[in-house]
Amino acid sequence: MQVFTYSQARQALATVLNTARSERVLITRRGGETFEVTLRPAPKSPFDVPGVTTRAATRDILAAIRESRSRESEQDASPVDKASQ
């Protein structure tokens, strides 16, 4: 654990932050207040997922999407539309 005075921390902020990456850092003020500096990890996105290995080519995936969408549009057609065909 490293302890810096407010003046030291102000003059060497980069050092304080680099130290806080690996150990506890305290900053004390003249009035007796003490502050702790800690590294906060960056939040991960829920969409940050590992990739999937597959033998499917891009054209195969796009063909499957097109096929799926065409089936959905056929199912969405109303009975009136189907009767008029």
C-alpha positions as CSV (number, residue, x, y, z in Angstrom):
1,M,0.0,0.0,0.0
2,Q,1.3,3.4,-0.9
3,V,0.3,6.6,0.8
4,F,0.6,10.0,-0.9
5,T,-0.2,13.5,0.4
6,Y,-2.6,15.5,-1.6
7,S,0.3,17.7,-2.9
8,Q,2.4,14.6,-3.9
9,A,-0.6,13.0,-5.7
10,R,-1.4,16.3,-7.5
11,Q,2.2,16.6,-8.8
12,A,2.6,13.0,-9.7
13,L,-0.9,11.9,-10.8
14,A,0.3,9.6,-13.5
15,T,2.5,7.7,-10.9
16,V,-0.4,7.5,-8.5
17,L,-2.7,6.0,-11.2
18,N,-0.1,3.5,-12.4
19,T,0.6,2.4,-8.8
20,A,-3.2,2.0,-8.3
21,R,-3.2,-0.6,-11.0
22,S,-1.3,-3.1,-8.9
23,E,-1.7,-2.0,-5.3
24,R,-3.8,0.0,-2.9
25,V,-3.2,3.8,-3.0
26,L,-4.3,6.2,-0.3
27,I,-4.3,10.0,-0.6
28,T,-4.4,12.0,2.6
29,R,-5.3,15.7,3.0
30,R,-4.2,18.2,5.5
31,G,-7.5,18.0,7.4
32,G,-7.1,14.3,8.0
33,E,-9.4,13.0,5.2
34,T,-8.2,9.9,3.5
35,F,-9.2,8.8,0.0
36,E,-8.5,5.5,-1.7
37,V,-7.7,5.3,-5.4
38,T,-8.6,2.0,-7.1
39,L,-8.7,0.7,-10.7
40,R,-12.2,0.1,-11.9
41,P,-12.3,-2.5,-14.7
42,A,-14.1,-1.5,-17.9
43,P,-17.6,-3.0,-18.1
44,K,-18.0,-5.7,-20.7
45,S,-20.7,-5.6,-23.2
46,P,-23.4,-8.3,-23.1
47,F,-22.7,-8.7,-26.9
48,D,-19.0,-9.4,-26.3
49,V,-19.2,-13.2,-26.8
50,P,-16.7,-15.6,-28.2
51,G,-17.0,-16.5,-31.8
52,V,-18.2,-19.8,-33.2
53,T,-16.1,-21.9,-35.5
54,T,-18.1,-23.2,-38.4
55,R,-17.6,-24.6,-41.9
56,A,-20.5,-22.5,-43.3
57,A,-19.5,-19.9,-45.8
58,T,-20.9,-16.4,-45.8
59,R,-23.0,-17.2,-48.9
60,D,-24.5,-20.2,-47.1
61,I,-25.5,-18.1,-44.1
62,L,-27.0,-15.4,-46.3
63,A,-29.0,-18.0,-48.3
64,A,-30.4,-19.4,-45.0
65,I,-31.4,-15.9,-43.9
66,R,-33.1,-15.2,-47.2
67,E,-34.9,-18.5,-47.1
68,S,-36.1,-17.9,-43.5
69,R,-37.3,-14.4,-44.4
70,S,-39.2,-15.6,-47.4
71,R,-41.0,-18.2,-45.3
72,E,-41.9,-15.6,-42.8
73,S,-43.4,-13.3,-45.4
74,E,-45.4,-16.2,-46.9
75,Q,-46.8,-16.9,-43.4
76,D,-47.6,-13.2,-42.8
77,A,-49.8,-13.0,-45.9
78,S,-53.5,-12.8,-44.8
79,P,-56.1,-15.4,-45.9
80,V,-57.7,-12.7,-48.1
81,D,-54.5,-12.3,-50.1
82,K,-54.1,-16.1,-50.5
83,A,-57.8,-16.4,-51.7
84,S,-57.3,-13.9,-54.4
85,Q,-54.3,-15.7,-55.9
